Amino acid sequence: MFDTHEFVATTKSAGATEEQATLALKAIAKAIETEREGLVTKDAMTDLKLFIGTQFSEMNVELSALDHKLSADIKNLRFVILATWSVLIAAIGLMVKYLMP
């Protein structure tokens, strides 16, 4: 923690006037405050971590559901392709049997 009284005392003992020490203190205090405005609190970081963790958890649940749906869709598509090929082969077999002399 920045001790303002100690700063003024140290500055004055180094040869600065009361007014010079006070002006220097105000400049430093303003710099510290400006810097502090850009900082994030520990609580804010904790909240952000929780929010991001929740978002990732929800996304994982959605991706898992999507993975199961896609797996089922792929199985159905394989069945449709197999059935289509079976019908096509049977049709070709009938054509060969009845149309070829």
C-alpha positions in Angstrom: 0.0 0.0 0.0 1.2 3.5 -0.9 1.9 5.6 2.2 1.3 9.2 1.2 2.6 10.7 4.5 5.8 8.8 4.2 6.2 9.9 0.5 5.8 13.6 1.4 8.2 13.2 4.4 10.8 11.4 2.3 10.5 13.9 -0.6 10.8 16.9 1.8 13.8 15.3 3.5 15.4 15.0 0.1 15.2 18.8 -0.2 11.8 19.4 -1.8 9.4 22.0 -0.5 6.0 21.1 1.0 4.3 22.3 -2.2 6.7 20.3 -4.5 6.2 17.2 -2.4 2.4 17.6 -2.5 2.4 18.2 -6.3 4.6 15.1 -6.8 2.2 13.1 -4.5 -0.8 14.2 -6.5 0.9 13.2 -9.8 1.8 9.8 -8.5 -1.7 9.3 -6.9 -3.3 10.2 -10.3 -1.0 7.7 -12.1 -1.8 5.0 -9.6 -5.6 5.6 -9.9 -5.4 5.6 -13.7 -3.5 2.3 -13.6 -6.0 0.9 -11.1 -8.9 1.6 -13.5 -7.5 -0.9 -16.0 -7.1 -3.6 -13.5 -9.5 -6.5 -13.0 -10.5 -7.6 -9.5 -10.0 -11.1 -8.2 -13.7 -11.5 -7.8 -14.3 -10.4 -11.4 -11.7 -12.9 -12.6 -13.4 -15.7 -10.5 -16.8 -14.7 -12.0 -15.3 -14.8 -15.5 -13.7 -18.2 -14.9 -17.1 -19.6 -13.7 -18.9 -18.1 -16.7 -16.4 -19.5 -19.2 -16.5 -22.9 -17.4 -20.3 -22.9 -17.5 -20.2 -22.0 -21.2 -17.7 -24.8 -22.0 -19.8 -27.3 -20.0 -23.0 -26.3 -21.9 -21.1 -26.5 -25.2 -19.8 -30.0 -24.4 -23.3 -31.2 -23.6 -24.5 -29.7 -26.9 -21.6 -31.3 -28.8 -22.2 -34.6 -27.2 -25.9 -34.5 -28.2 -24.9 -33.5 -31.7 -22.4 -36.4 -31.9 -25.0 -38.9 -30.9 -27.4 -37.5 -33.5 -24.8 -37.5 -36.2 -23.9 -41.1 -35.3 -27.5 -42.1 -35.6 -27.9 -40.2 -38.9 -24.8 -42.0 -40.3 -26.1 -45.4 -39.3 -29.4 -44.6 -41.0 -27.6 -43.3 -44.1 -25.6 -46.5 -44.3 -28.8 -48.5 -44.1 -30.4 -46.4 -46.9 -27.3 -46.8 -49.1 -27.2 -50.6 -48.5 -30.9 -50.9 -49.2 -30.5 -48.8 -52.4 -27.6 -50.9 -53.6 -29.6 -54.1 -52.8 -32.5 -52.9 -54.9 -30.2 -51.8 -57.7 -28.4 -55.2 -57.8 -31.7 -57.0 -57.7 -33.0 -54.8 -60.6 -29.9 -55.5 -62.6 -30.3 -59.2 -61.9 -33.9 -59.2 -63.2 -32.9 -57.2 -66.3 -30.2 -59.7 -67.1 -32.5 -62.7 -66.5 -35.4 -61.4 -68.6 -33.9 -59.1 -71.1 -30.8 -61.2 -72.1 -31.4 -64.0 -74.6 
